[in-house]
Amino acid sequence: MIDIAGAVAAEAIDEQTRDQPEPEHAAAGVRPVAAHYGDPIREQRLLATDVGLVDRSHRGVVAVPGAERTSWLHTLTSQHLGSLAAGQGTELLVLSPHGHVEQHAMVAEDGETTWLDTEPGDTGGLLGYLEKMRFFTPVDPRDATADWALLSLVGPRATEAVGTLGVTGLAEPDLLGVPGPKFAAGSVPPRPTIVYDVRALPGGGWARRVRLGVDLLVPRASMSEVVGTLTAAGTPVAGVWAYEAVRVAQRLPRVGFETDHRTIPAEVGLMAPAVHLDKGCYRGQETVARVHNLGRPPRRLVLLHLDGVTTDQLPAVGAPVTVDGRTVGFVGTAVRHHELGPVALAVLKRSVPDDAALLVEGQAAAIDPE
């Protein structure tokens, strides 16, 4: 999609952006993605009110075939995958031994292979962990990014737009509630905490109904054909800047942006979609259970409104958030939203009150109380 008229590559604007293919994927032919196509605010409005097609083909794709793939992934990750069936998707985390978030992946199961797509830059870490944990299990995880690409239809008309590709009737995401502290054993259903409907695309690949719309995992060789079919039917394109603005407004965290080396799932809203609290042991489970039972993770994810007066520059990922000169957290993703203005997701100490007078790189910031 970088060849579409008006496309401006994310890496052409910021050479250090994380929204670019990993070097080994770029060397294998993975193309840059567009930050925008000439009018990022209009593109945002499309995603918020209608539908748009976003190129997210820089995400890493890991394929996990093998007869015991779901039971094996169940033991290694935070999600309940033992009952994951063909035509279902979900989310999972890989945690450190101390319960800190290391990787996040979106999941799609087709009956023969479990497909994991993850943040650009994290493919090697995720694949490396899986390879180390294979032992004698009949699974064969591999990096499939050079052959498979992720596109996203975003917006309230996403399910209508995917009908152009021959997929109809995608069910909305089915999310379980997070149980209270010290819940009764066996009270959480033995299934993924969020289930996404996954359907085969007639031309190859899969459509997955997610919270922001519909993800399309397609053969990279067929990507141009899929894009052409959708745009010919009237679906406009939008860049990753617009996608990020919608994500921030929905307060959906992104690993590597709203996380640091100390982040635990309960701090950033990853418990509901990615952590099953009654599935048994996995790496990092003890910390997850302890924090949940105590009921007060040390930090929380918030939406900040930035004054936009002191400077028109958005704060960088990781910029400190201060109160009276004392650092109380950090900024994750900052965007210019078409309605909210300059806003950012930030992770703050839980003790910071909603009415605190905050500063971020010299500009005033206020917590959105929701």
HELIX and SHEET records of a PDB file:
HELIX    1   1 ALA A   10  ILE A   13  1                                   4    
HELIX    2   2 PRO A   23  ALA A   27  1                                   5    
HELIX    3   3 PRO A   40  THR A   49  1                                  10    
HELIX    4   4 ARG A   69  LEU A   76  1                                   8    
HELIX    5   5 THR A  123  LYS A  132  1                                  10    
HELIX    6   6 ALA A  158  ALA A  161  1                                   4    
HELIX    7   7 VAL A  162  LEU A  165  5                                   4    
HELIX    8   8 ARG A  220  SER A  222  5                                   3    
HELIX    9   9 MET A  223  ALA A  232  1                                  10    
HELIX   10  10 VAL A  240  ALA A  249  1                                  10    
HELIX   11  11 PRO A  265  GLU A  267  5                                   3    
HELIX   12  12 MET A  271  ALA A  274  1                                   4    
HELIX   13  13 GLN A  285  LEU A  294  1                                  10    
SHEET    1   A 2 VAL A   8  ALA A   9  0                                        
SHEET    2   A 2 ALA A  34  HIS A  36 -1                                        
SHEET    1   B11 ARG A 142  ASP A 143  0                                        
SHEET    2   B11 GLY A  60  PRO A  65 -1                                        
SHEET    3   B11 THR A 113  THR A 118 -1                                        
SHEET    4   B11 VAL A 101  GLU A 109 -1                                        
SHEET    5   B11 GLN A  88  LEU A  95 -1                                        
SHEET    6   B11 ILE A 194  ALA A 200 -1                                        
SHEET    7   B11 TRP A 206  VAL A 210 -1                                        
SHEET    8   B11 GLY A 213  PRO A 219 -1                                        
SHEET    9   B11 TRP A 148  VAL A 154 -1                                        
SHEET   10   B11 GLY A  52  ASP A  55 -1                                        
SHEET   11   B11 VAL A 237  ALA A 238  1                                        
SHEET    1   C 7 ARG A 142  ASP A 143  0                                        
SHEET    2   C 7 GLY A  60  PRO A  65 -1                                        
SHEET    3   C 7 THR A 113  THR A 118 -1                                        
SHEET    4   C 7 VAL A 101  GLU A 109 -1                                        
SHEET    5   C 7 GLN A  88  LEU A  95 -1                                        
SHEET    6   C 7 ILE A 194  ALA A 200 -1                                        
SHEET    7   C 7 ASP A 174  LEU A 175 -1                                        
SHEET    1   D 7 ARG A 299  LEU A 306  0                                        
SHEET    2   D 7 GLY A 341  LYS A 349 -1                                        
SHEET    3   D 7 ARG A 326  HIS A 337 -1                                        
SHEET    4   D 7 PRO A 320  VAL A 323 -1                                        
SHEET    5   D 7 LEU A 358  VAL A 360 -1                                        
SHEET    6   D 7 GLN A 363  ILE A 367 -1                                        
SHEET    7   D 7 ARG A 299  LEU A 306 -1                                        
END                                                                             
